[in-house]
Amino acid sequence: MGLFDIFKKKNTDANVQNESAEKTLDHETELKVAEQALKAVEKKTLTPCVRLELAGDKPSIFESKVGGIGYVPHDGTIPEDKKGRQLRLLAQLDCSQVVGIEDFPKSGLLQFWILNDDVYGMSFDDITCQDTFRIVYHKDIDNTVTEEEVKAKFKENGLDGEYSMPVNGEFGLKFTSSTDVMSESDVRFEKMFCEYYNAAQPKKKINSLMDMDIAPADEIEAYEQNYQNAYGHKIGGYPAFTQWDPRKEDTKYDFLLLQLDSEFGNGDEKIMWGDAGICGFFINRQKLKNLDFDDVIYNWDCC
């Protein structure tokens, strides 16, 4: 090796070290940049939502509820799957109670029906196929319908007694207007976060959360808080999953129509999705505005 080659090698090594140094941020700086990116995501995604709480009083067939007997018009029938098996009421919402969400119906009842089989009516082949689940919207309510009349329309579906519903009982709902921001649970979060992170500094570009040398969930309180806030019962806002978001980054299903979480403790199991899972229904916001509920994702997962 000649003298020129030695200097060439030293210069090459120095360039590699410099490039490596440029791609590395010290811990304090990277943490600060990540916090800045998170604040930008929060500002961008802040949106109204309605938080739901289970209420102990027994609601009527005209009120918001989870479980129990739902409203069915005089000339209506309980939804069935293609095999003729009746579905069971998971939840119904009195839309007049949903305040602050612009595109949500202002009146009527929105119902969520599912088959009470071993997967609670979810299709693994097509989570939008409304066969073993159904979304029903009643724009006009006839208050002369009685609960006894609806009960008379029920018939055994071959699954009653063999499998249980995720809701153990019948509960009213309390509505509270709130706000929500996107968390890591949402499939769109990572791309948005990385864009704001990269815009905040020129040295180290990331394409995923795994490219950072810090663990935001452990080191940024707001990051973990947003993740925890994604859980719970709610309408609107952003979802939580125990596994992963089944939607794509450019999802057209951009509105959380209803999220029902598992709720249990002290020997009182009110809602249980498999092994402490969570359920979400998703719709396109424009279709929601048009009261078109034919294309909806129904998904639940558990640990």
Backbone hydrogen bonds, N-H to C=O, Kabsch-Sander energy under -0.5 kcal/mol:
donor,donor_aa,acceptor,acceptor_aa,energy
6,I,2,G,-1.9
7,F,3,L,-2.1
8,K,4,F,-2.3
9,K,5,D,-2.4
10,K,6,I,-2.3
11,N,7,F,-2.4
12,T,8,K,-2.2
13,D,9,K,-2.7
14,A,10,K,-2.3
15,N,11,N,-2.1
16,V,12,T,-2.2
17,Q,13,D,-2.3
18,N,14,A,-2.4
19,E,15,N,-2.7
20,S,16,V,-2.5
21,A,17,Q,-2.4
22,E,18,N,-2.3
23,K,19,E,-1.4
24,T,21,A,-1.0
30,E,26,D,-2.7
31,L,27,H,-2.3
32,K,28,E,-1.9
33,V,29,T,-2.5
34,A,30,E,-2.5
35,E,31,L,-2.2
36,Q,32,K,-2.0
37,A,33,V,-2.4
38,L,34,A,-2.4
39,K,35,E,-2.1
40,A,36,Q,-1.7
41,V,37,A,-2.1
42,E,38,L,-2.6
43,K,39,K,-2.3
44,K,40,A,-2.2
45,T,41,V,-2.3
46,L,42,E,-1.3
47,T,180,D,-2.2
49,C,178,S,-2.1
50,V,235,I,-2.7
51,R,176,T,-2.7
52,L,233,H,-2.2
53,E,174,K,-1.9
55,A,172,G,-2.9
63,E,60,S,-1.3
65,K,92,Q,-2.5
66,V,171,F,-2.2
67,G,90,L,-2.0
71,Y,61,I,-0.5
76,G,73,P,-1.6
81,D,85,R,-2.1
84,G,81,D,-2.3
87,L,79,P,-3.0
88,R,114,I,-3.4
90,L,112,F,-2.9
91,A,112,F,-1.6
92,Q,65,K,-2.5
93,L,110,L,-2.7
95,C,93,L,-1.0
95,C,108,G,-2.3
97,Q,94,D,-2.3
98,V,95,C,-1.5
99,V,97,Q,-1.2
102,E,100,G,-0.7
104,F,101,I,-1.3
109,L,138,H,-2.2
110,L,93,L,-2.3
111,Q,109,L,-0.5
111,Q,136,V,-3.5
112,F,91,A,-2.9
113,W,134,R,-2.9
114,I,88,R,-2.7
115,L,132,T,-2.1
117,D,115,L,-1.3
120,Y,117,D,-1.4
122,M,119,V,-1.7
124,F,122,M,-0.5
129,C,126,D,-1.7
130,Q,128,T,-0.8
131,D,129,C,-1.9
134,R,113,W,-2.5
136,V,111,Q,-1.8
136,V,134,R,-0.5
138,H,109,L,-3.0
138,H,136,V,-0.5
139,K,137,Y,-0.7
143,N,141,I,-0.8
145,V,142,D,-1.6
150,V,146,T,-1.7
151,K,147,E,-2.7
152,A,148,E,-1.7
153,K,150,V,-1.7
154,F,151,K,-1.3
161,G,163,Y,-0.7
162,E,159,L,-1.6
163,Y,159,L,-2.1
168,N,166,P,-0.6
168,N,270,K,-3.2
169,G,167,V,-1.1
171,F,66,V,-2.4
172,G,55,A,-1.6
172,G,57,D,-0.7
173,L,64,S,-0.6
174,K,53,E,-2.8
176,T,51,R,-2.2
178,S,49,C,-3.0
180,D,47,T,-2.4
186,D,183,S,-1.5
189,F,186,D,-1.7
190,E,186,D,-0.5
192,M,188,R,-1.5
193,F,189,F,-3.0
194,C,190,E,-2.6
195,E,191,K,-1.9
196,Y,192,M,-2.0
197,Y,193,F,-2.5
198,N,194,C,-2.8
199,A,195,E,-1.7
200,A,196,Y,-1.0
200,A,197,Y,-0.6
201,Q,197,Y,-0.7
201,Q,198,N,-0.6
205,K,203,K,-0.6
211,D,208,S,-1.4
212,M,209,L,-1.2
218,D,215,A,-1.6
219,E,215,A,-1.6
220,I,216,P,-2.8
221,E,219,E,-0.6
224,E,220,I,-1.8
225,Q,221,E,-2.4
226,N,222,A,-2.6
227,Y,223,Y,-1.5
228,Q,224,E,-2.3
229,N,225,Q,-2.5
230,A,226,N,-0.9
230,A,227,Y,-0.6
231,Y,228,Q,-1.4
234,K,259,Q,-1.9
235,I,50,V,-2.3
236,G,256,L,-3.2
237,G,48,P,-0.7
251,T,248,K,-1.8
254,D,252,K,-1.7
255,F,283,I,-1.9
257,L,255,F,-1.1
257,L,281,F,-1.8
258,L,281,F,-1.2
259,Q,234,K,-2.5
260,L,279,C,-1.8
261,D,259,Q,-0.5
262,S,277,G,-1.1
263,E,271,I,-2.3
268,D,265,G,-1.9
269,E,267,G,-0.7
270,K,263,E,-1.9
270,K,268,D,-0.9
271,I,263,E,-2.0
272,M,166,P,-2.5
274,G,272,M,-0.9
276,A,274,G,-1.0
277,G,273,W,-2.4
278,I,301,D,-2.2
279,C,260,L,-2.6
280,G,299,N,-3.1
281,F,258,L,-2.4
282,F,297,I,-1.9
283,I,255,F,-2.3
284,N,295,D,-0.5
288,L,284,N,-2.3
289,K,285,R,-2.3
290,N,286,Q,-1.7
291,L,288,L,-1.7
292,D,287,K,-3.1
293,F,291,L,-0.7
296,V,294,D,-0.7
297,I,282,F,-2.5
298,Y,127,I,-2.7
299,N,280,G,-2.4
301,D,278,I,-1.9
303,C,275,D,-1.2
